[in-house]
Amino acid sequence: MTFLLFLQRRKPLVEKLRRERINSSIEQLKSLMGPEFLKQQPDSKFDKADILEMTVSFLTQQLQQNQQQRSQLNQRKHLEASLDDNLKEAEISLSSTVLTSTDEDTDLRVLWRPW
């Protein structure tokens, strides 16, 4: 019986501590998100639900922007890799053309003799 009594007395204390943690975290969010909140609604007072909703909305926007930036970065890297490959191919083609024409010029000089 004493154990049940202990649990019954402890439950309100545990619940109070849980609520304090929640409230503290919401206040931290409010202070972190303060400038963002002021952009959206400068003269409004926010309740806990507003703070949570606006934070979720802000974080969702940030995630979408990050995904777009990652996508653009991947496209840019792909384009740069493609350009590098094309440049290497052009260099190889140019060097083989130069070698071939040099060989032909040498052959022509050897074959053509004015005397």
Secondary structure as GFF3:
##gff-version 3
##sequence-region A 1 115
A	DSSP	alpha_helix	2	40	.	.	.	ID=ss1
A	DSSP	alpha_helix	48	111	.	.	.	ID=ss2
###
